[in-house]
Every structure is written in C-alpha cells, then in structure tokens.
Amino acid sequence: MPKVAITSLGCPRNLVDSEVLLGTLKRHGYTVSGADKNPDLLVINTCSFIQSAREESVDAIMEAANLKREGKVGRIVVCGCLPQLYKGKLLDELPEVDAVFGTSDFAKLSSYLKKIERGARHEVVSKKVDYLYDDSSPRALLTPKHYAYIKVSEGCDNFCSYCIISRLRGRLRSRTVESVLKEIKNVSRSGSVKELEIVGQDTTLFGKDNYGRPMLAELLKRASCLKNSVEWIRVLYTHPAHYTDELIDTIAGEDKICKYLDIPIQHASDRMLKNMNRKTKKRDIMDLIEKLRARIPGIVLRTSVIVGFPGETDKDLKELLDLIKEVKFQRLGAFSYSKEDGTPASKMRPQVPEKVKLQRLDEVMRAQQKISEAYNASLAGKTLKVLIDEKVEGERGEFLGRTESDAPEIDGIVYVAGKGLKTGRFYDVKITDSLEYDLVGEAV
C-alpha cells in the first residue's frame, strides 16, 4: 500500500483541513507514515496568514525538496493558503513540487493521484473559494486521542484592514447545526475524546449566513446535552463585537463548556481599532469584559493584540498597556504588525519601523509576564482538575497536563507528579509551585 506523510502548518483550523485530506487519502488506500519513513507522497498543508507563516511554509517545502533529491520522498504536494496566495507561480518556482491545491481544492487531490504518481504536474487552485467540509467528510485525527477540533465555519466577513483571510478563505460559510452535532457524535464515538475545541475564523458569527442570526449559543446548548465521553467544550476565536446575552448565559449555565474564552481585542486605542476595522471601541471591550466576569464567575480570558500597526503612536501603545494592566487577562499573545500586500492597512501611513515594533512587543510581553506570574502564584495550594496530555520521559513519574483554563498547544501546562496516571484522563492535582506561564503540582 502507498504511504503518505503530512506536514500541517499554521493554526488548528488548518489542522482540520489536514485531517480531512488525510482521511480522504486513507479512503483511497494510502497508509499514514512519517516524513522520515520514505513516504510515496508527502503533503504540505501551508499557512500564509503573515510573512513569518509564509517563510515557515517555504522552509518546509525546501526541506521536502531535499528529501526528494535524496530519494527519501516520492511525490510532493503543496496545499492550502500558499497556493491560493501565489496562484500560477509555485510550480514554476519549485520544480521539485509535483502538484499544488488551493484552500477550496485540497479535497480534490484523490482524483489526481494516479496522474501525479505517473509524473504529471498539476495546479488546482479555484478562483472562487467556497469549499466547506461537513460530517460526511472523512477525517483522520492528528491530535492525541483525547481531544479534537471541530471547525464550524470557514471564511470571514469581518474584513479587518490588516488581514488577508477573506482573500485566502473566502466569505463566511457556516455549517448547519445538525452537521456539527453529527460530527461531534462521530469523533466522540470511540469514547476516548474528552475535550472538543470549537474553531472557525469567527465562531461568534457561526450560523448567521444560514439562519439569519448567530447560532453558536444554540449549538453549544445542544452539544452540551449529547451523551458522550466529552467533559470539556472549549470555544476559540471569538470576536468581541459579536457577543450576545444568549451566548454569555449559555457559557455560564452549561457545565461542559469551559469557563475560558478566547477574545482577540487587537488594540485598546479607539483610533487604532477604527483603522483596523475592528467594529469595536475601547468602551465596548471593557463593557464586555465586565459583563463576562460578572455573569461567569472565575472566567479565564485569553486575548491577542497587535503592536506597530500603521500610525501607532506612543500614546496609542500606552492606552493598550494601560488596558492590559487594568483588565489583567490571564492569557495573552502579542504580535507585531505584518504588512500584507493588498490589504487596506498596507497603504496606511506612516508604517512603524521594525525596530520600534519589536521594542513595543517586548514592552507588552513584559507587562503580561508580571500579570501571568501573579495569577499563577494565586493558584498555589489549590486543587485543580487536570487533563493529562502526555508522560514525560524519565524516572521522575512526571506528566504534562492542562487545566480547563488552558487550550492545547496555545496556553500553559501543568507539570504533574504522580504514579500510574493515564493520558487522556482527568485527575485532581494540588498546585505546589508556579512558573511564569506554567504550574507544578501533585496528583491527589
């Protein structure tokens, strides 16, 4: 049987595409292999959201090309955002690549397999981006057995001035509530899945295109009622402009829904928020946070912010720093602005020098480090419910786990001492020490 290896780059939303692609290939007789196991087919699912992501994608392709020249890889297929962005260019510039497929075309790979195996080169990148997987799409999960991502929508209608997502992924396309619920039943049928991560470009707008109103609250209510092995349902990628009272009440009232929300605010200066086309003001953000904390006691908030956006002044940065210090987000990621050709922000002036961007990024992260340290220190002596992700090699009997307040691959971890613990199981862990972003504890 032919072997396929896959390299999935970028965010969890991209990982779901990789899982659908891998499931499709398995259905066509391929077995899953590692890139170091001489696969007949190596698929690279790329990310192109910002310049650093494109560089990572190109590096992965170059590494694959070296393996091919050494006879360690058969055919190379590049999928996803990079082909969508550079339509008509990749095959000419990368002679080692055998085929490229865009963000709406990767599921078509199976119909080209025989031709690719015979040495034909193909580019399949549709101008119209409209693909949307559903519960009938085959998936081969690449996550550990105890958690899975559920992508509820594709594309985006927010049109933030710095972002090329709508160009790469198209307009908002939501799945039906029934389709998502069927997929949850499918992935949890094994009984090993304990945690679901709800993802989309903007999960708070899920369903608006199909139903005329956002349906995330309805989906969460119904998903929480399903009888399965799932104990945590986590919501990622929410937009602060699109919260409703119904959604907040649902998160507060359903035990399975993690009391953790990912709310990228991007900035605090009204001038910056307007230029970013974020559809919020600083007061809107503060009101939402106050409402969430009042109605969901103990809620843990994650956010992301951008520094160095065109025209950002020291005053704008101070507004952002003041908000961060006042709100004290328990989780925060900061990024320096990446100029993306074709976006409105790329034409804005003045562009902030790279040196200044890095200085401001360092300021934000130093402020957040103090907040994170203080929050983690406040957990010392408490007993928390922890999901074990893996065992650490060695003789110390140490495991890595996460609390309800930690999304996989994004937030901190808990170093857990204990004997006979099993991955994919929950344990009560007494916190004995804290680090900048992680915790240390003992199973009790």
Secondary structure, DSSP 8 states (H G I E B T S, - for coil): --EEEEEE-S-HHHHHHHHHHHHHHHHTT-EE--TTS--SEEEEEE--SSHHHHHHHHHHHHHHHHHHHTTS-SEEEEEEHHHHHTTTTHHHH-TT--EEE-TTTGGGGGGGHHHHHTT--EEE--SS------TTS-----S-TTEEEEE-EES-S---TT--HHHHH-S-EE--HHHHHHHHHHHTTTS---EEEEE-SSGGGTTHHHHSS--HHHHHHHHHHS-SS--EEEE----GGG--HHHHHHHHH-TTEEEEEE---B-S-HHHHHHTT-S--HHHHHHHHHHHHHHSTT-EEEEEEEES-TT--HHHHHHHHHHHHHH--SEEEEEE----TTSGGGG-SS---HHHHHHHHHHHHHHHHHHHHHHHHTTTT-EEEEEEEEE-SSSS-EEEEEETT--TTTS--EEEE-SS--TT-EEEEEEEEE-SS-EEEEE-
